[in-house]
């Protein structure tokens, strides 16, 4: 069970997972020991599963990203997912309800590379159809 204080700590870690414990403690108005023990508890309880890298806007501006909506044959969905895990340009995969079964977020260094990834996904065994939308800008990123 997470508390309001845990949620505040998690929000700060989402902003910068490498923030020093002292900075986190100062921003939360608690001791460093309290922050460290909360982080350890959240990790131990599986709330925090790991930490990731956030790229600078300068690097990200050179990447082309897209959402790919996928309809897959139900019996082949697990194998489609397995192949998608091995494609480095696939950033996230969501299982969704509605007209499509999956939403994939991909990123590539160029439109040509993005096109190749979209074609590769569309050609997978079990993928019936795709619909792609290139991301022009991100207005909110938490």
N, CA, C and O atoms as CSV, one atom per row, in Angstrom:
chain,resi,resn,atom,element,x,y,z
A,1,UNK,N,N,0.849,-1.184,0.000
A,1,UNK,CA,C,0.000,0.000,0.000
A,1,UNK,C,C,0.893,1.245,0.000
A,1,UNK,O,O,1.810,1.370,0.811
A,2,UNK,N,N,0.606,2.147,-0.915
A,2,UNK,CA,C,1.395,3.380,-0.994
A,2,UNK,C,C,0.634,4.523,-0.340
A,2,UNK,O,O,-0.591,4.612,-0.417
A,3,UNK,N,N,1.392,5.380,0.298
A,3,UNK,CA,C,0.824,6.533,0.987
A,3,UNK,C,C,0.925,7.768,0.101
A,3,UNK,O,O,1.525,7.731,-0.973
A,4,UNK,N,N,0.334,8.852,0.564
A,4,UNK,CA,C,0.431,10.124,-0.151
A,4,UNK,C,C,1.899,10.562,-0.245
A,4,UNK,O,O,2.336,11.086,-1.269
A,5,UNK,N,N,2.647,10.339,0.836
A,5,UNK,CA,C,4.075,10.683,0.842
A,5,UNK,C,C,4.832,9.848,-0.193
A,5,UNK,O,O,5.733,10.352,-0.863
A,6,UNK,N,N,4.462,8.570,-0.319
A,6,UNK,CA,C,5.082,7.712,-1.331
A,6,UNK,C,C,4.810,8.249,-2.729
A,6,UNK,O,O,5.703,8.277,-3.576
A,7,UNK,N,N,3.581,8.673,-2.966
A,7,UNK,CA,C,3.225,9.213,-4.287
A,7,UNK,C,C,4.027,10.479,-4.598
A,7,UNK,O,O,4.445,10.688,-5.737
A,8,UNK,N,N,4.238,11.313,-3.594
A,8,UNK,CA,C,5.036,12.525,-3.799
A,8,UNK,C,C,6.481,12.158,-4.135
A,8,UNK,O,O,7.089,12.767,-5.015
A,9,UNK,N,N,7.024,11.173,-3.442
A,9,UNK,CA,C,8.389,10.715,-3.714
A,9,UNK,C,C,8.482,10.130,-5.118
A,9,UNK,O,O,9.424,10.425,-5.854
A,10,UNK,N,N,7.521,9.313,-5.487
A,10,UNK,CA,C,7.511,8.703,-6.822
A,10,UNK,C,C,7.451,9.783,-7.898
A,10,UNK,O,O,8.121,9.667,-8.924
A,11,UNK,N,N,6.662,10.823,-7.678
A,11,UNK,CA,C,6.567,11.919,-8.652
A,11,UNK,C,C,7.926,12.595,-8.833
A,11,UNK,O,O,8.312,12.925,-9.954
A,12,UNK,N,N,8.650,12.802,-7.732
A,12,UNK,CA,C,9.981,13.412,-7.832
A,12,UNK,C,C,10.956,12.480,-8.551
A,12,UNK,O,O,11.772,12.935,-9.353
A,13,UNK,N,N,10.877,11.187,-8.268
A,13,UNK,CA,C,11.759,10.229,-8.935
A,13,UNK,C,C,11.446,10.136,-10.429
A,13,UNK,O,O,12.345,9.895,-11.235
A,14,UNK,N,N,10.192,10.323,-10.800
A,14,UNK,CA,C,9.839,10.329,-12.224
A,14,UNK,C,C,10.465,11.524,-12.932
A,14,UNK,O,O,10.848,11.430,-14.098
A,15,UNK,N,N,10.568,12.638,-12.231
A,15,UNK,CA,C,11.215,13.817,-12.806
A,15,UNK,C,C,12.704,13.572,-13.000
A,15,UNK,O,O,13.275,13.924,-14.032
A,16,UNK,N,N,13.334,12.955,-11.977
A,16,UNK,CA,C,14.776,12.706,-12.036
A,16,UNK,C,C,15.106,11.570,-11.079
A,16,UNK,O,O,15.252,11.786,-9.876
A,17,UNK,N,N,15.221,10.374,-11.610
A,17,UNK,CA,C,15.494,9.194,-10.786
A,17,UNK,C,C,16.896,9.219,-10.192
A,17,UNK,O,O,17.196,8.451,-9.278
A,18,UNK,N,N,17.747,10.087,-10.699
A,18,UNK,CA,C,19.120,10.185,-10.178
A,18,UNK,C,C,19.284,11.343,-9.199
A,18,UNK,O,O,20.405,11.666,-8.806
A,19,UNK,N,N,18.197,11.960,-8.808
A,19,UNK,CA,C,18.284,13.072,-7.861
A,19,UNK,C,C,18.905,12.575,-6.553
A,19,UNK,O,O,18.559,11.495,-6.074
A,20,UNK,N,N,19.809,13.350,-5.981
A,20,UNK,CA,C,20.402,12.952,-4.705
A,20,UNK,C,C,19.341,12.845,-3.608
A,20,UNK,O,O,18.372,13.604,-3.589
A,21,UNK,N,N,19.540,11.895,-2.702
A,21,UNK,CA,C,18.609,11.683,-1.593
A,21,UNK,C,C,18.411,12.983,-0.814
A,21,UNK,O,O,17.296,13.292,-0.394
A,22,UNK,N,N,19.485,13.739,-0.622
A,22,UNK,CA,C,19.397,14.999,0.132
A,22,UNK,C,C,18.440,15.974,-0.558
A,22,UNK,O,O,17.664,16.654,0.112
A,23,UNK,N,N,18.489,16.048,-1.892
A,23,UNK,CA,C,17.587,16.949,-2.626
A,23,UNK,C,C,16.138,16.484,-2.488
A,23,UNK,O,O,15.235,17.293,-2.273
A,24,UNK,N,N,15.928,15.180,-2.612
A,24,UNK,CA,C,14.578,14.638,-2.466
A,24,UNK,C,C,14.040,14.943,-1.066
A,24,UNK,O,O,12.895,15.367,-0.910
A,25,UNK,N,N,14.874,14.722,-0.057
A,25,UNK,CA,C,14.460,14.968,1.327
A,25,UNK,C,C,14.092,16.438,1.536
A,25,UNK,O,O,13.089,16.754,2.176
A,26,UNK,N,N,14.917,17.328,0.987
A,26,UNK,CA,C,14.644,18.762,1.121
A,26,UNK,C,C,13.326,19.131,0.460
A,26,UNK,O,O,12.527,19.870,1.035
A,27,UNK,N,N,13.096,18.623,-0.736
A,27,UNK,CA,C,11.861,18.951,-1.461
A,27,UNK,C,C,10.624,18.366,-0.788
A,27,UNK,O,O,9.536,18.933,-0.879
A,28,UNK,N,N,10.795,17.223,-0.110
A,28,UNK,CA,C,9.660,16.597,0.573
A,28,UNK,C,C,9.500,17.075,2.015
A,28,UNK,O,O,8.470,16.832,2.644
A,29,UNK,N,N,10.527,17.757,2.536
A,29,UNK,CA,C,10.458,18.238,3.910
A,29,UNK,C,C,10.614,17.134,4.943
A,29,UNK,O,O,10.033,17.203,6.026
A,30,UNK,N,N,11.405,16.107,4.605
A,30,UNK,CA,C,11.661,15.001,5.524
A,30,UNK,C,C,13.165,14.735,5.571
A,30,UNK,O,O,13.937,15.352,4.837
A,31,UNK,N,N,13.567,13.817,6.437
A,31,UNK,CA,C,14.992,13.509,6.558
A,31,UNK,C,C,15.463,12.619,5.414
A,31,UNK,O,O,14.660,11.977,4.737
A,32,UNK,N,N,16.782,12.592,5.207
A,32,UNK,CA,C,17.374,11.715,4.190
A,32,UNK,C,C,17.111,10.251,4.529
A,32,UNK,O,O,16.856,9.433,3.646
A,33,UNK,N,N,17.177,9.936,5.814
A,33,UNK,CA,C,16.921,8.561,6.245
A,33,UNK,C,C,15.498,8.133,5.888
A,33,UNK,O,O,15.276,6.998,5.465
A,34,UNK,N,N,14.553,9.027,6.056
A,34,UNK,CA,C,13.158,8.730,5.719
A,34,UNK,C,C,13.021,8.464,4.227
A,34,UNK,O,O,12.358,7.508,3.826
A,35,UNK,N,N,13.640,9.298,3.408
A,35,UNK,CA,C,13.569,9.107,1.954
A,35,UNK,C,C,14.212,7.778,1.562
A,35,UNK,O,O,13.637,7.012,0.789
A,36,UNK,N,N,15.397,7.508,2.093
A,36,UNK,CA,C,16.099,6.270,1.751
A,36,UNK,C,C,15.282,5.048,2.150
A,36,UNK,O,O,15.187,4.091,1.382
A,37,UNK,N,N,14.697,5.071,3.333
A,37,UNK,CA,C,13.910,3.903,3.766
A,37,UNK,C,C,12.633,3.760,2.944
A,37,UNK,O,O,12.196,2.640,2.681
A,38,UNK,N,N,12.024,4.882,2.530
A,38,UNK,CA,C,10.831,4.798,1.673
A,38,UNK,C,C,11.194,4.195,0.316
A,38,UNK,O,O,10.473,3.341,-0.201
A,39,UNK,N,N,12.304,4.638,-0.253
A,39,UNK,CA,C,12.732,4.102,-1.550
A,39,UNK,C,C,12.992,2.603,-1.428
A,39,UNK,O,O,12.551,1.822,-2.271
A,40,UNK,N,N,13.704,2.206,-0.388
A,40,UNK,CA,C,13.996,0.780,-0.186
A,40,UNK,C,C,12.717,-0.033,-0.032
A,40,UNK,O,O,12.607,-1.126,-0.588
A,41,UNK,N,N,11.740,0.494,0.724
A,41,UNK,CA,C,10.461,-0.201,0.913
A,41,UNK,C,C,9.700,-0.300,-0.413
A,41,UNK,O,O,9.141,-1.348,-0.737
A,42,UNK,N,N,9.682,0.791,-1.170
A,42,UNK,CA,C,8.977,0.774,-2.457
A,42,UNK,C,C,9.629,-0.218,-3.419
A,42,UNK,O,O,8.930,-0.888,-4.179
A,43,UNK,N,N,10.956,-0.320,-3.394
A,43,UNK,CA,C,11.659,-1.300,-4.236
A,43,UNK,C,C,11.355,-2.723,-3.762
A,43,UNK,O,O,11.049,-3.603,-4.567
A,44,UNK,N,N,11.441,-2.936,-2.458
A,44,UNK,CA,C,11.205,-4.265,-1.876
A,44,UNK,C,C,9.777,-4.749,-2.164
A,44,UNK,O,O,9.561,-5.931,-2.432
A,45,UNK,N,N,8.810,-3.834,-2.108
A,45,UNK,CA,C,7.403,-4.186,-2.336
A,45,UNK,C,C,7.038,-4.241,-3.817
A,45,UNK,O,O,5.891,-4.525,-4.162
A,46,UNK,N,N,7.997,-3.973,-4.686
A,46,UNK,CA,C,7.751,-4.053,-6.115
A,46,UNK,C,C,7.042,-2.856,-6.714
A,46,UNK,O,O,6.641,-2.893,-7.878
A,47,UNK,N,N,6.880,-1.791,-5.935
A,47,UNK,CA,C,6.270,-0.573,-6.482
A,47,UNK,C,C,7.243,0.079,-7.455
A,47,UNK,O,O,6.856,0.482,-8.552
A,48,UNK,N,N,8.506,0.182,-7.051
A,48,UNK,CA,C,9.558,0.660,-7.942
A,48,UNK,C,C,10.260,-0.582,-8.479
A,48,UNK,O,O,10.917,-1.314,-7.740
A,49,UNK,N,N,10.106,-0.800,-9.774
A,49,UNK,CA,C,10.684,-1.993,-10.391
A,49,UNK,C,C,12.060,-1.720,-10.990
A,49,UNK,O,O,12.810,-2.654,-11.272
A,50,UNK,N,N,12.389,-0.464,-11.182
A,50,UNK,CA,C,13.675,-0.122,-11.778
A,50,UNK,C,C,13.705,1.346,-12.138
A,50,UNK,O,O,12.760,2.092,-11.883
A,51,UNK,N,N,14.799,1.736,-12.728
A,51,UNK,CA,C,15.005,3.126,-13.111
A,51,UNK,C,C,15.374,3.153,-14.580
A,51,UNK,O,O,15.948,2.193,-15.097
A,52,UNK,N,N,15.052,4.240,-15.255
A,52,UNK,CA,C,15.316,4.293,-16.686
A,52,UNK,C,C,16.011,5.596,-17.061
A,52,UNK,O,O,16.196,6.494,-16.240
A,53,UNK,N,N,16.380,5.660,-18.312
A,53,UNK,CA,C,17.071,6.828,-18.846
A,53,UNK,C,C,16.063,7.715,-19.559
A,53,UNK,O,O,15.242,7.232,-20.338
A,54,UNK,N,N,16.128,9.001,-19.291
A,54,UNK,CA,C,15.331,9.974,-20.040
A,54,UNK,C,C,16.305,10.728,-20.916
A,54,UNK,O,O,17.325,11.225,-20.439
A,55,UNK,N,N,15.994,10.813,-22.187
A,55,UNK,CA,C,16.882,11.475,-23.137
A,55,UNK,C,C,16.638,12.977,-23.123
A,55,UNK,O,O,15.542,13.442,-22.810
A,56,UNK,N,N,17.675,13.722,-23.468
A,56,UNK,CA,C,17.538,15.175,-23.518
A,56,UNK,C,C,16.666,15.561,-24.716
A,56,UNK,O,O,16.598,14.834,-25.707
A,57,UNK,N,N,16.012,16.700,-24.613
A,57,UNK,CA,C,15.215,17.164,-25.754
A,57,UNK,C,C,16.040,17.292,-27.031
A,57,UNK,O,O,15.524,17.055,-28.123
A,58,UNK,N,N,17.325,17.666,-26.910
A,58,UNK,CA,C,18.178,17.776,-28.098
A,58,UNK,C,C,18.329,16.437,-28.807
A,58,UNK,O,O,18.313,16.379,-30.036
A,59,UNK,N,N,18.475,15.367,-28.040
A,59,UNK,CA,C,18.591,14.043,-28.660
A,59,UNK,C,C,17.236,13.581,-29.193
A,59,UNK,O,O,17.150,13.065,-30.308
A,60,UNK,N,N,16.185,13.765,-28.407
A,60,UNK,CA,C,14.866,13.293,-28.809
A,60,UNK,C,C,14.328,14.015,-30.042
A,60,UNK,O,O,13.550,13.442,-30.805
A,61,UNK,N,N,14.739,15.280,-30.245
A,61,UNK,CA,C,14.222,16.020,-31.401
A,61,UNK,C,C,14.666,15.391,-32.712
A,61,UNK,O,O,14.067,15.637,-33.759
A,62,UNK,N,N,15.718,14.578,-32.655
A,62,UNK,CA,C,16.198,13.907,-33.860
A,62,UNK,C,C,15.522,12.559,-34.102
A,62,UNK,O,O,15.788,11.909,-35.113
A,63,UNK,N,N,14.651,12.133,-33.187
A,63,UNK,CA,C,13.959,10.857,-33.352
A,63,UNK,C,C,12.559,11.086,-33.911
A,63,UNK,O,O,11.901,12.075,-33.588
A,64,UNK,N,N,12.122,10.171,-34.740
A,64,UNK,CA,C,10.765,10.197,-35.272
A,64,UNK,C,C,9.997,9.107,-34.531
A,64,UNK,O,O,10.419,7.951,-34.497
A,65,UNK,N,N,8.870,9.484,-33.940
A,65,UNK,CA,C,8.073,8.525,-33.167
A,65,UNK,C,C,6.695,8.371,-33.770
A,65,UNK,O,O,6.177,9.271,-34.430
A,66,UNK,N,N,6.111,7.205,-33.527
A,66,UNK,CA,C,4.771,6.940,-34.043
A,66,UNK,C,C,4.032,5.993,-33.121
A,66,UNK,O,O,4.630,5.201,-32.392
A,67,UNK,N,N,2.709,6.096,-33.173
A,67,UNK,CA,C,1.825,5.113,-32.546
A,67,UNK,C,C,1.361,4.194,-33.664
A,67,UNK,O,O,0.923,4.655,-34.719
A,68,UNK,N,N,1.458,2.903,-33.429
A,68,UNK,CA,C,0.968,1.931,-34.408
A,68,UNK,C,C,-0.134,1.136,-33.738
A,68,UNK,O,O,0.102,0.441,-32.749
A,69,UNK,N,N,-1.333,1.240,-34.276
A,69,UNK,CA,C,-2.454,0.466,-33.775
A,69,UNK,C,C,-2.487,-0.842,-34.548
A,69,UNK,O,O,-2.384,-0.843,-35.775
A,70,UNK,N,N,-2.630,-1.959,-33.836
A,70,UNK,CA,C,-2.515,-3.275,-34.454
A,70,UNK,C,C,-3.738,-4.122,-34.131
A,70,UNK,O,O,-4.196,-4.166,-32.989
A,71,UNK,N,N,-4.259,-4.793,-35.153
A,71,UNK,CA,C,-5.239,-5.853,-34.963
A,71,UNK,C,C,-4.508,-7.155,-35.211
A,71,UNK,O,O,-3.901,-7.354,-36.262
A,72,UNK,N,N,-4.575,-8.045,-34.220
A,72,UNK,CA,C,-3.846,-9.311,-34.309
A,72,UNK,C,C,-4.808,-10.478,-34.160
A,72,UNK,O,O,-5.852,-10.368,-33.517
A,73,UNK,N,N,-4.437,-11.598,-34.767
A,73,UNK,CA,C,-5.198,-12.819,-34.575
A,73,UNK,C,C,-5.023,-13.263,-33.125
A,73,UNK,O,O,-3.891,-13.381,-32.654
A,74,UNK,N,N,-6.117,-13.511,-32.408
A,74,UNK,CA,C,-6.006,-13.821,-30.977
A,74,UNK,C,C,-5.036,-14.961,-30.660
A,74,UNK,O,O,-4.274,-14.862,-29.699
A,75,UNK,N,N,-5.050,-16.028,-31.439
A,75,UNK,CA,C,-4.179,-17.173,-31.157
A,75,UNK,C,C,-2.702,-16.854,-31.387
A,75,UNK,O,O,-1.827,-17.521,-30.835
A,76,UNK,N,N,-2.428,-15.837,-32.201
A,76,UNK,CA,C,-1.040,-15.506,-32.503
A,76,UNK,C,C,-0.534,-14.270,-31.749
A,76,UNK,O,O,0.625,-13.885,-31.904
A,77,UNK,N,N,-1.389,-13.651,-30.939
A,77,UNK,CA,C,-0.974,-12.455,-30.183
A,77,UNK,C,C,0.271,-12.687,-29.334
A,77,UNK,O,O,1.159,-11.834,-29.327
A,78,UNK,N,N,0.374,-13.812,-28.613
A,78,UNK,CA,C,1.604,-14.012,-27.820
A,78,UNK,C,C,2.871,-14.063,-28.677
A,78,UNK,O,O,3.917,-13.567,-28.260
A,79,UNK,N,N,2.787,-14.650,-29.854
A,79,UNK,CA,C,3.986,-14.703,-30.699
A,79,UNK,C,C,4.293,-13.329,-31.297
A,79,UNK,O,O,5.460,-12.983,-31.479
A,80,UNK,N,N,3.258,-12.544,-31.604
A,80,UNK,CA,C,3.470,-11.168,-32.076
A,80,UNK,C,C,4.176,-10.371,-30.980
A,80,UNK,O,O,5.140,-9.656,-31.251
A,81,UNK,N,N,3.696,-10.496,-29.745
A,81,UNK,CA,C,4.316,-9.794,-28.627
A,81,UNK,C,C,5.776,-10.207,-28.456
A,81,UNK,O,O,6.638,-9.364,-28.207
A,82,UNK,N,N,6.050,-11.487,-28.589
A,82,UNK,CA,C,7.428,-11.982,-28.437
A,82,UNK,C,C,8.354,-11.361,-29.484
A,82,UNK,O,O,9.477,-10.974,-29.163
A,83,UNK,N,N,7.891,-11.265,-30.728
A,83,UNK,CA,C,8.715,-10.665,-31.780
A,83,UNK,C,C,8.916,-9.174,-31.507
A,83,UNK,O,O,10.016,-8.649,-31.683
A,84,UNK,N,N,7.842,-8.490,-31.075
A,84,UNK,CA,C,7.932,-7.053,-30.805
A,84,UNK,C,C,8.952,-6.755,-29.705
A,84,UNK,O,O,9.625,-5.725,-29.749
A,85,UNK,N,N,9.068,-7.640,-28.729
A,85,UNK,CA,C,10.054,-7.457,-27.653
A,85,UNK,C,C,11.479,-7.402,-28.211
A,85,UNK,O,O,12.352,-6.757,-27.631
A,86,UNK,N,N,11.703,-8.069,-29.322
A,86,UNK,CA,C,13.034,-8.110,-29.909
A,86,UNK,C,C,13.335,-6.989,-30.881
A,86,UNK,O,O,14.442,-6.925,-31.417
A,87,UNK,N,N,12.388,-6.107,-31.124
A,87,UNK,CA,C,12.598,-4.979,-32.042
A,87,UNK,C,C,12.999,-3.763,-31.213
A,87,UNK,O,O,12.174,-3.230,-30.471
A,88,UNK,N,N,14.248,-3.316,-31.323
A,88,UNK,CA,C,14.722,-2.230,-30.448
A,88,UNK,C,C,13.976,-0.910,-30.607
A,88,UNK,O,O,13.943,-0.112,-29.670
A,89,UNK,N,N,13.388,-0.667,-31.746
A,89,UNK,CA,C,12.664,0.591,-31.968
A,89,UNK,C,C,11.316,0.619,-31.247
A,89,UNK,O,O,10.712,1.683,-31.109
A,90,UNK,N,N,10.842,-0.536,-30.789
A,90,UNK,CA,C,9.582,-0.597,-30.045
A,90,UNK,C,C,9.852,-0.119,-28.626
A,90,UNK,O,O,10.587,-0.759,-27.874
A,91,UNK,N,N,9.254,1.007,-28.266
A,91,UNK,CA,C,9.459,1.582,-26.931
A,91,UNK,C,C,8.444,1.055,-25.934
A,91,UNK,O,O,8.803,0.697,-24.812
A,92,UNK,N,N,7.163,1.004,-26.337
A,92,UNK,CA,C,6.124,0.484,-25.450
A,92,UNK,C,C,5.119,-0.302,-26.269
A,92,UNK,O,O,4.938,-0.070,-27.465
A,93,UNK,N,N,4.473,-1.234,-25.596
A,93,UNK,CA,C,3.412,-2.039,-26.202
A,93,UNK,C,C,2.267,-2.082,-25.211
A,93,UNK,O,O,2.442,-2.483,-24.060
A,94,UNK,N,N,1.095,-1.668,-25.662
A,94,UNK,CA,C,-0.094,-1.663,-24.817
A,94,UNK,C,C,-1.127,-2.617,-25.411
A,94,UNK,O,O,-1.371,-2.610,-26.618
A,95,UNK,N,N,-1.721,-3.423,-24.565
A,95,UNK,CA,C,-2.873,-4.224,-24.956
A,95,UNK,C,C,-4.094,-3.361,-24.670
A,95,UNK,O,O,-4.235,-2.833,-23.567
A,96,UNK,N,N,-4.977,-3.213,-25.653
A,96,UNK,CA,C,-6.106,-2.294,-25.500
A,96,UNK,C,C,-7.412,-2.953,-25.927
A,96,UNK,O,O,-7.414,-3.982,-26.603
A,97,UNK,N,N,-8.511,-2.349,-25.524
A,97,UNK,CA,C,-9.824,-2.802,-25.971
A,97,UNK,C,C,-10.272,-1.908,-27.113
A,97,UNK,O,O,-9.721,-0.827,-27.325
A,98,UNK,N,N,-11.268,-2.363,-27.840
A,98,UNK,CA,C,-11.793,-1.558,-28.939
A,98,UNK,C,C,-11.505,-2.183,-30.284
A,98,UNK,O,O,-11.380,-3.403,-30.392
A,99,UNK,N,N,-11.398,-1.361,-31.309
A,99,UNK,CA,C,-11.217,-1.837,-32.685
A,99,UNK,C,C,-9.846,-2.468,-32.910
A,99,UNK,O,O,-9.674,-3.275,-33.823
A,100,UNK,N,N,-8.883,-2.103,-32.087
A,100,UNK,CA,C,-7.532,-2.635,-32.216
A,100,UNK,C,C,-7.178,-3.403,-30.955
A,100,UNK,O,O,-7.798,-3.219,-29.908
A,101,UNK,N,N,-6.181,-4.262,-31.064
A,101,UNK,CA,C,-5.767,-5.088,-29.935
A,101,UNK,C,C,-4.552,-4.540,-29.208
A,101,UNK,O,O,-4.384,-4.767,-28.010
A,102,UNK,N,N,-3.708,-3.821,-29.929
A,102,UNK,CA,C,-2.454,-3.320,-29.370
A,102,UNK,C,C,-2.182,-1.916,-29.872
A,102,UNK,O,O,-2.594,-1.530,-30.965
A,103,UNK,N,N,-1.476,-1.163,-29.040
A,103,UNK,CA,C,-0.912,0.112,-29.475
A,103,UNK,C,C,0.580,0.017,-29.188
A,103,UNK,O,O,0.993,-0.262,-28.062
A,104,UNK,N,N,1.376,0.252,-30.217
A,104,UNK,CA,C,2.819,0.189,-30.105
A,104,UNK,C,C,3.362,1.598,-30.298
A,104,UNK,O,O,2.961,2.303,-31.223
A,105,UNK,N,N,4.271,2.002,-29.427
A,105,UNK,CA,C,4.971,3.272,-29.614
A,105,UNK,C,C,6.378,2.922,-30.088
A,105,UNK,O,O,7.114,2.202,-29.414
A,106,UNK,N,N,6.736,3.442,-31.256
A,106,UNK,CA,C,8.054,3.170,-31.830
A,106,UNK,C,C,8.791,4.487,-32.040
A,106,UNK,O,O,8.182,5.548,-32.178
A,107,UNK,N,N,10.131,4.390,-32.059
A,107,UNK,CA,C,10.929,5.560,-32.393
A,107,UNK,C,C,12.104,5.121,-33.250
A,107,UNK,O,O,12.663,4.039,-33.069
A,108,UNK,N,N,12.462,5.986,-34.185
A,108,UNK,CA,C,13.532,5.674,-35.124
A,108,UNK,C,C,14.278,6.961,-35.459
A,108,UNK,O,O,13.748,8.054,-35.259
A,109,UNK,N,N,15.507,6.839,-35.968
A,109,UNK,CA,C,16.292,8.040,-36.263
A,109,UNK,C,C,15.846,8.799,-37.513
A,109,UNK,O,O,16.242,9.949,-37.705
A,110,UNK,N,N,15.028,8.176,-38.365
A,110,UNK,CA,C,14.581,8.867,-39.581
A,110,UNK,C,C,13.222,8.330,-40.003
A,110,UNK,O,O,12.775,7.283,-39.534
A,111,UNK,N,N,12.580,9.065,-40.895
A,111,UNK,CA,C,11.292,8.615,-41.431
A,111,UNK,C,C,11.482,7.303,-42.195
A,111,UNK,O,O,10.641,6.407,-42.114
A,112,UNK,N,N,12.580,7.193,-42.932
A,112,UNK,CA,C,12.856,5.961,-43.678
A,112,UNK,C,C,12.976,4.761,-42.734
A,112,UNK,O,O,12.417,3.696,-43.000
A,113,UNK,N,N,13.703,4.940,-41.639
A,113,UNK,CA,C,13.838,3.864,-40.658
A,113,UNK,C,C,12.501,3.548,-39.994
A,113,UNK,O,O,12.184,2.384,-39.749
A,114,UNK,N,N,11.723,4.585,-39.707
A,114,UNK,CA,C,10.400,4.381,-39.122
A,114,UNK,C,C,9.515,3.596,-40.080
A,114,UNK,O,O,8.800,2.683,-39.666
A,115,UNK,N,N,9.562,3.947,-41.347
A,115,UNK,CA,C,8.789,3.244,-42.365
A,115,UNK,C,C,9.153,1.758,-42.399
A,115,UNK,O,O,8.277,0.902,-42.523
A,116,UNK,N,N,10.433,1.461,-42.289
A,116,UNK,CA,C,10.890,0.066,-42.302
A,116,UNK,C,C,10.361,-0.691,-41.085
A,116,UNK,O,O,9.972,-1.853,-41.200
A,117,UNK,N,N,10.346,-0.045,-39.931
A,117,UNK,CA,C,9.832,-0.696,-38.715
A,117,UNK,C,C,8.337,-0.948,-38.847
A,117,UNK,O,O,7.851,-2.025,-38.500
A,118,UNK,N,N,7.611,0.040,-39.345
A,118,UNK,CA,C,6.164,-0.120,-39.533
A,118,UNK,C,C,5.884,-1.259,-40.509
A,118,UNK,O,O,4.988,-2.069,-40.274
A,119,UNK,N,N,6.638,-1.327,-41.595
A,119,UNK,CA,C,6.474,-2.426,-42.557
A,119,UNK,C,C,6.788,-3.769,-41.910
A,119,UNK,O,O,6.085,-4.754,-42.136
A,120,UNK,N,N,7.841,-3.805,-41.109
A,120,UNK,CA,C,8.225,-5.051,-40.439
A,120,UNK,C,C,7.112,-5.527,-39.499
A,120,UNK,O,O,6.786,-6.714,-39.467
A,121,UNK,N,N,6.539,-4.608,-38.744
A,121,UNK,CA,C,5.454,-4.965,-37.825
A,121,UNK,C,C,4.227,-5.436,-38.607
A,121,UNK,O,O,3.598,-6.428,-38.239
A,122,UNK,N,N,3.890,-4.731,-39.675
A,122,UNK,CA,C,2.731,-5.107,-40.484
A,122,UNK,C,C,2.870,-6.462,-41.142
A,122,UNK,O,O,1.867,-7.110,-41.444
A,123,UNK,N,N,4.102,-6.903,-41.368
A,123,UNK,CA,C,4.344,-8.182,-42.033
A,123,UNK,C,C,4.428,-9.360,-41.060
A,123,UNK,O,O,4.564,-10.506,-41.489
A,124,UNK,N,N,4.348,-9.093,-39.767
A,124,UNK,CA,C,4.456,-10.177,-38.787
A,124,UNK,C,C,3.310,-11.172,-38.928
A,124,UNK,O,O,2.171,-10.789,-39.193
A,125,UNK,N,N,3.623,-12.444,-38.750
A,125,UNK,CA,C,2.601,-13.484,-38.709
A,125,UNK,C,C,1.644,-13.188,-37.565
A,125,UNK,O,O,2.072,-13.046,-36.420
A,126,UNK,N,N,0.374,-13.097,-37.856
A,126,UNK,CA,C,-0.623,-12.830,-36.835
A,126,UNK,C,C,-1.129,-11.402,-36.834
A,126,UNK,O,O,-2.156,-11.117,-36.219
A,127,UNK,N,N,-0.432,-10.493,-37.512
A,127,UNK,CA,C,-0.886,-9.105,-37.602
A,127,UNK,C,C,-1.814,-8.994,-38.806
A,127,UNK,O,O,-1.406,-9.219,-39.946
A,128,UNK,N,N,-3.065,-8.644,-38.534
A,128,UNK,CA,C,-4.047,-8.529,-39.616
A,128,UNK,C,C,-4.029,-7.159,-40.278
A,128,UNK,O,O,-4.118,-7.051,-41.501
A,129,UNK,N,N,-3.913,-6.099,-39.453
A,129,UNK,CA,C,-3.864,-4.743,-40.019
A,129,UNK,C,C,-3.217,-3.800,-39.022
A,129,UNK,O,O,-3.165,-4.071,-37.822
A,130,UNK,N,N,-2.727,-2.688,-39.545
A,130,UNK,CA,C,-2.124,-1.649,-38.706
A,130,UNK,C,C,-2.639,-0.284,-39.142
A,130,UNK,O,O,-3.103,-0.103,-40.268
A,131,UNK,N,N,-2.547,0.648,-38.243
A,131,UNK,CA,C,-2.847,2.044,-38.528
A,131,UNK,C,C,-1.807,2.859,-37.779
A,131,UNK,O,O,-1.691,2.752,-36.558
A,132,UNK,N,N,-1.050,3.674,-38.503
A,132,UNK,CA,C,0.064,4.406,-37.896
A,132,UNK,C,C,-0.203,5.899,-37.866
A,132,UNK,O,O,-0.799,6.463,-38.784
A,133,UNK,N,N,0.254,6.526,-36.790
A,133,UNK,CA,C,0.193,7.983,-36.659
A,133,UNK,C,C,1.547,8.473,-36.166
A,133,UNK,O,O,2.013,8.065,-35.102
A,134,UNK,N,N,2.172,9.346,-36.942
A,134,UNK,CA,C,3.458,9.923,-36.532
A,134,UNK,C,C,3.196,10.990,-35.476
A,134,UNK,O,O,2.294,11.814,-35.624
A,135,UNK,N,N,3.982,10.967,-34.421
A,135,UNK,CA,C,3.856,11.950,-33.342
A,135,UNK,C,C,4.580,13.223,-33.780
A,135,UNK,O,O,5.774,13.192,-34.077
A,136,UNK,N,N,3.869,14.319,-33.818
A,136,UNK,CA,C,4.439,15.602,-34.226
A,136,UNK,C,C,5.104,16.325,-33.062
A,136,UNK,O,O,6.193,16.880,-33.208
A,137,UNK,N,N,4.449,16.316,-31.915
A,137,UNK,CA,C,5.025,16.938,-30.714
A,137,UNK,C,C,4.373,16.326,-29.492
A,137,UNK,O,O,3.294,15.737,-29.566
A,138,UNK,N,N,5.052,16.479,-28.364
A,138,UNK,CA,C,4.519,15.986,-27.092
A,138,UNK,C,C,4.200,17.190,-26.230
A,138,UNK,O,O,5.079,17.999,-25.934
A,139,UNK,N,N,2.966,17.309,-25.833
A,139,UNK,CA,C,2.526,18.461,-25.041
A,139,UNK,C,C,2.682,18.231,-23.544
A,139,UNK,O,O,2.975,19.171,-22.804
A,140,UNK,N,N,2.489,16.981,-23.081
A,140,UNK,CA,C,2.654,16.633,-21.672
A,140,UNK,C,C,3.429,15.334,-21.609
A,140,UNK,O,O,3.081,14.366,-22.287
A,141,UNK,N,N,4.476,15.304,-20.802
A,141,UNK,CA,C,5.274,14.089,-20.618
A,141,UNK,C,C,5.633,13.977,-19.154
A,141,UNK,O,O,6.517,14.680,-18.665
A,142,UNK,N,N,4.945,13.090,-18.454
A,142,UNK,CA,C,5.194,12.948,-17.026
A,142,UNK,C,C,5.986,11.745,-16.789
A,142,UNK,O,O,6.310,11.435,-15.642
